[in-house]
């Protein structure tokens, strides 16, 4: 389920966070679905348990997951998932990416196609 690139400059906990966020956003991990335990995921990925714990802690802080003592970590229900603060941070990131894409020669049409691809990946509805 989770694959990490140990040669990447990106920290392992961030790679794990990104992968879990992606699985949540695309509906592969459903609300209230239990995530693998820190110990199990650590063994599966051969990563220090503290690294897994840090990723889970950050995901919980961001509202993507919640934990229940003695039971584990679970995907947050959609209505409790990140909203205002995360949306603003995402907006700022997108503006930077759009500016870079424009600099690299992407057209509005290119970006609209990418937007439609992202909507299809999430199962969204398109207006053609």
C-alpha positions in Angstrom: 0.0 0.0 0.0 2.8 2.4 0.9 6.0 2.8 -1.1 8.7 5.2 -0.1 11.8 6.4 -2.0 14.7 6.2 0.4 16.9 8.1 -2.2 14.5 11.1 -2.2 15.6 14.3 -0.5 12.1 14.5 1.0 12.0 13.2 4.5 10.4 9.8 4.9 7.7 11.0 7.3 6.7 13.6 4.7 6.6 11.0 1.9 4.3 8.8 4.1 2.1 11.8 5.0 1.7 12.7 1.3 0.9 9.1 0.4 -1.8 8.8 3.2 -3.3 12.2 2.2 -3.4 11.0 -1.5 -5.2 7.8 -0.4 -7.7 9.7 1.6 -8.3 12.4 -1.1 -8.9 9.7 -3.8 -11.2 7.8 -1.5 -9.1 4.7 -1.3 -9.0 5.1 2.5 -12.5 5.7 3.7 -13.7 7.8 6.7 -13.3 5.9 10.0 -11.1 3.3 8.3 -8.3 2.1 10.6 -4.7 2.8 9.5 -2.0 0.2 10.1 -0.5 0.4 13.5 2.8 2.2 14.0 4.5 -1.0 14.8 3.1 -2.9 11.8 3.8 -0.1 9.3 7.3 0.3 10.7 8.0 -3.4 10.2 6.4 -3.4 6.7 8.4 -0.3 5.5 11.5 -1.1 7.6 11.4 2.4 9.0 11.9 3.6 12.5 8.6 3.6 14.5 9.3 7.2 15.5 9.2 8.2 11.9 5.7 6.6 11.4 4.6 8.2 14.7 5.7 11.6 13.5 3.8 11.2 10.2 0.6 10.1 12.1 1.0 13.0 14.6 1.3 15.5 11.8 -1.7 14.0 9.9 -3.7 14.2 13.1 -2.7 17.8 13.7 -3.8 18.6 10.1 -7.1 16.9 10.6 -6.7 14.0 8.2 -6.8 11.3 10.9 -7.7 10.9 14.5 -6.5 8.5 17.1 -8.3 6.5 19.8 -6.1 5.5 22.7 -5.6 1.7 22.8 -7.3 1.3 19.4 -5.2 3.0 16.8 -5.4 5.7 14.2 -8.4 6.2 11.8 -9.3 8.4 8.8 -11.3 11.4 9.9 -14.9 11.7 8.6 -15.1 14.1 5.6 -16.9 16.8 7.6 -14.0 16.9 10.1 -11.2 16.9 7.5 -9.0 20.0 7.0 -10.8 23.1 5.9 -10.0 26.8 6.2 -6.3 26.8 7.2 -5.4 23.9 4.9 -7.4 25.4 2.0 -5.5 28.7 2.4 -2.2 26.9 2.5 -3.2 24.9 -0.6 -4.3 28.1 -2.4 -0.9 29.6 -1.8 0.9 26.5 -3.0 -1.3 26.4 -6.1 -0.6 30.0 -7.0 3.2 29.3 -6.8 2.8 26.2 -9.0 0.6 28.1 -11.5 3.2 30.9 -11.7 6.0 28.3 -12.3 3.8 26.5 -14.9 3.2 29.7 -16.8 6.9 30.5 -16.7 7.6 27.0 -18.2 5.1 27.6 -21.0 2.0 25.9 -19.8 -1.2 27.4 -21.4 -4.5 27.8 -19.7 -5.8 24.9 -21.8 -2.9 22.7 -20.5 -3.8 23.6 -16.9 -7.5 23.0 -17.5 -6.7 19.5 -18.9 -4.7 18.8 -15.7 -7.6 20.0 -13.6 -10.0 17.7 -15.4 -7.6 14.8 -14.9 -7.4 15.5 -11.2 -11.2 15.6 -11.1 -11.5 12.3 -12.9 -9.0 10.7 -10.5 -11.1 11.8 -7.5 -14.3 10.6 -9.2 -15.5 14.1 -9.7 -18.1 15.1 -12.3 -16.9 16.9 -15.5 -18.7 19.5 -17.6 -17.4 19.2 -21.2 
